[in-house]
Amino acid sequence: MSTKTVEDRGKCEIIPDLCKGCGLCIAMCPEHVIIRDETLNRRGYRPAKYVGHGCTGCGICFETCPEPSAIIVTRLR
């Protein structure tokens, strides 16, 4: 079995203290690279968390997030 490594095409940064844990970005991510964090943020919510790889930079998480600056998506190429 061969293992193929694919470069990330994007990067998703989630600001934990701005996230209210609604889960919209988790549900809408086509690559399933956003999960719910196990720890609470300073507001008492379990924020979304990027797993660290696999982002395509599509921006769907950014578009669905009701908090204006909680998610930053960067296209890498």
Residue frames as qw, qx, qy, qz and C-alpha x, y, z in Angstrom:
[[0.000, 0.891, 0.454, 0.000, 0.00, 0.00, 0.00],
 [0.444, 0.273, -0.009, 0.853, 1.46, 3.36, -0.98],
 [0.199, -0.749, -0.423, 0.470, 1.04, 6.47, 1.13],
 [0.345, 0.562, 0.283, 0.696, 0.47, 9.68, -0.79],
 [0.266, -0.526, -0.335, 0.735, 1.15, 13.02, 0.88],
 [0.212, 0.740, 0.439, 0.463, -0.88, 15.96, -0.39],
 [0.260, 0.045, -0.221, 0.939, 0.19, 19.52, 0.31],
 [0.036, 0.683, 0.581, -0.441, -2.31, 21.73, 2.07],
 [0.276, 0.521, 0.411, 0.695, -3.84, 24.30, -0.26],
 [0.229, -0.746, -0.097, -0.618, -5.07, 26.48, 2.59],
 [0.329, -0.010, -0.694, 0.640, -4.81, 27.23, 6.25],
 [0.424, -0.687, -0.411, -0.423, -7.67, 27.74, 8.67],
 [0.255, 0.114, -0.580, 0.765, -7.04, 29.68, 11.87],
 [0.444, -0.670, -0.515, -0.297, -9.78, 29.73, 14.50],
 [0.021, 0.449, -0.432, 0.782, -9.54, 32.29, 17.31],
 [0.367, -0.273, -0.875, 0.160, -10.77, 30.23, 20.31],
 [0.076, -0.362, -0.531, 0.762, -11.93, 33.12, 22.48],
 [0.320, 0.214, -0.169, -0.907, -14.12, 34.53, 19.67],
 [0.397, -0.066, -0.830, -0.386, -15.80, 31.19, 18.91],
 [0.568, -0.218, 0.320, -0.726, -19.17, 30.45, 20.52],
 [0.232, -0.131, 0.962, -0.053, -19.05, 26.76, 19.62],
 [0.665, 0.303, 0.126, -0.671, -22.13, 26.77, 17.38],
 [0.624, -0.060, 0.767, 0.140, -20.62, 24.05, 15.18],
 [0.621, 0.713, 0.128, -0.299, -21.66, 25.52, 11.82],
 [0.235, 0.748, -0.589, -0.198, -18.09, 25.47, 10.50],
 [0.367, -0.254, 0.893, -0.053, -17.68, 21.87, 11.66],
 [0.642, 0.396, 0.613, -0.233, -20.85, 20.78, 9.87],
 [0.549, 0.800, 0.045, -0.237, -20.08, 22.66, 6.65],
 [0.129, -0.693, 0.645, 0.295, -16.37, 21.83, 6.19],
 [0.867, 0.352, -0.200, -0.289, -16.18, 19.59, 3.10],
 [0.534, 0.465, -0.672, 0.217, -12.79, 18.20, 4.15],
 [0.800, -0.530, -0.264, -0.096, -13.83, 17.50, 7.77],
 [0.613, 0.237, -0.379, 0.652, -10.72, 19.20, 9.18],
 [0.195, -0.459, 0.273, -0.823, -12.50, 21.20, 11.89],
 [0.536, -0.310, -0.778, 0.106, -13.44, 19.57, 15.17],
 [0.440, -0.819, -0.084, -0.360, -14.81, 20.69, 18.53],
 [0.254, 0.500, -0.641, 0.524, -12.08, 21.37, 21.09],
 [0.622, -0.361, -0.683, 0.127, -12.28, 19.49, 24.37],
 [0.342, -0.264, -0.408, 0.804, -11.32, 22.54, 26.46],
 [0.035, 0.878, 0.470, -0.080, -13.45, 25.59, 27.22],
 [0.367, 0.502, 0.014, 0.783, -12.52, 29.06, 26.03],
 [0.148, -0.015, -0.461, 0.875, -12.61, 32.06, 28.37],
 [0.461, -0.108, -0.090, -0.876, -16.31, 32.58, 27.58],
 [0.563, -0.077, 0.706, -0.424, -17.20, 29.03, 28.63],
 [0.822, 0.429, -0.038, -0.372, -17.74, 27.57, 25.14],
 [0.731, -0.155, 0.583, 0.320, -16.09, 24.56, 23.51],
 [0.293, 0.729, -0.241, -0.569, -14.67, 26.27, 20.42],
 [0.894, 0.449, 0.016, 0.006, -14.03, 24.81, 17.00],
 [0.442, -0.658, 0.524, 0.312, -10.46, 23.70, 16.30],
 [0.662, 0.615, -0.374, -0.210, -8.57, 23.14, 13.04],
 [0.970, -0.195, 0.117, 0.088, -6.87, 19.74, 13.04],
 [0.382, -0.713, 0.410, 0.422, -3.74, 21.25, 11.50],
 [0.138, -0.258, 0.764, 0.575, -3.73, 19.74, 8.01],
 [0.261, 0.372, 0.875, 0.165, -6.00, 19.06, 5.07],
 [0.200, 0.733, 0.290, -0.582, -7.46, 22.55, 4.53],
 [0.543, 0.422, 0.524, 0.503, -8.19, 23.44, 0.90],
 [0.145, -0.230, -0.013, 0.962, -8.74, 27.14, 1.60],
 [0.022, 0.505, 0.739, 0.446, -12.32, 27.04, 0.26],
 [0.050, -0.164, 0.183, -0.968, -13.55, 29.53, 2.89],
 [0.497, -0.446, -0.619, -0.415, -16.86, 27.80, 3.60],
 [0.525, -0.433, -0.579, 0.449, -16.11, 27.82, 7.34],
 [0.181, -0.137, -0.098, 0.969, -15.48, 31.57, 7.20],
 [0.269, -0.217, -0.427, -0.835, -18.67, 32.22, 5.25],
 [0.575, -0.452, -0.638, -0.241, -20.88, 30.19, 7.62],
 [0.451, -0.229, -0.559, 0.657, -19.41, 31.52, 10.88],
 [0.135, -0.874, -0.416, -0.213, -21.72, 34.04, 12.60],
 [0.477, -0.769, 0.021, 0.424, -18.77, 35.60, 14.45],
 [0.470, 0.879, -0.062, -0.058, -17.11, 38.08, 12.06],
 [0.266, 0.772, -0.565, 0.117, -13.48, 37.55, 13.01],
 [0.779, -0.394, 0.456, -0.174, -13.40, 34.13, 14.65],
 [0.853, 0.107, 0.443, 0.254, -12.06, 32.33, 11.54],
 [0.134, 0.791, -0.391, -0.452, -9.27, 33.36, 9.21],
 [0.882, 0.223, 0.390, 0.138, -8.75, 31.35, 6.02],
 [0.013, -0.758, 0.459, 0.464, -5.61, 31.76, 3.96],
 [0.907, 0.419, 0.047, -0.024, -5.07, 30.23, 0.51],
 [0.590, -0.562, 0.434, 0.384, -1.53, 28.93, 0.21],
 [0.209, -0.219, 0.677, 0.671, -1.48, 28.44, -3.55]]
